[in-house]
Amino acid sequence: MRIAVLDDDTVFLRLVEATIHQMGHATILFETGEDLLRAMRRESFDLLIVDWLLPGLSGIDVVRALREAGGSKLPILFASQRHEEQDIVAAFHAGADDFMIKPLRVQELMARVTALMRRAYPDVTTMRLDFEPYRLDPVARTVYLHDQPIELKHREYELAEFLFQNCGRLLSRNHLTEAVWGSITPTPSRTLDTHASRLRTKLQLGQFHGQGQIYQLSAIYGLGYRMEILPAPKAATTPTA
């Protein structure tokens, strides 16, 4: 998972970064709300951890801006020294999904992040494998279409699994390359595009296979890719006399 952390306290940022890395997730750190909002125009994250008191835009302003811009499903955890009841209520009204009072307890932070992830991304956290008419086998690293195996290379399978488990989400290019290639070092753009093109062909994406849904992999110019679920076409009917 890819988690953005917004706080102007460097010590706090490093503490959260170490905790999140211990959980096996990647972190991207921001010290101002303006920087985070700019990044959100071209990047995607799985979860945000946001402080309230910041230089410039406050955490409340940032959360409101994200929700108004359409980020309704992105889980957001507030972490603040503010602890009055009205502050917590205001955070939830602005769009927060959870609230923690500083100083944070590491084990509690881990538990709350895990709970938010489980609610927001059940396909990922429960390792869903069936996406009719496709089925994924993580042991054999194979995708089946109507129980017929499709030969995929290692990275092709990794990309397919990540896309299927995040159906409907726009995933930035950096998000995809970090998840599949396991590095924050930018992968050449053509590498991701080549793998996406091969998946479209090998998995016959965008085609109707006689039952279930249609899965279509769409490129969003300048941003990334989205695996979309389209309804199966309605059966043709013959007019009655």
Secondary structure, DSSP 4 states (H G I P E B T S, - for coil): -EEEEE-S-HHHHHHHHHHHHHTT-EEEEESSHHHHHHHHTT---SEEEE-SS-SSS-HHHHHHHHHHTT--SS-EEEEES---HHHHHHHHHHT-SEEEESSPPHHHHHHHHHHHHHHH-HHHHTT--EETTEEEETTTTEEEETTEEE---HHHHHHHHHHHHTTT-EEEHHHHHHHHH--SSPPPHHHHHHHHHHHHHHTTTTS--SSS-EEEEEEETTTEEEEEEEPPPPPP-PPP-
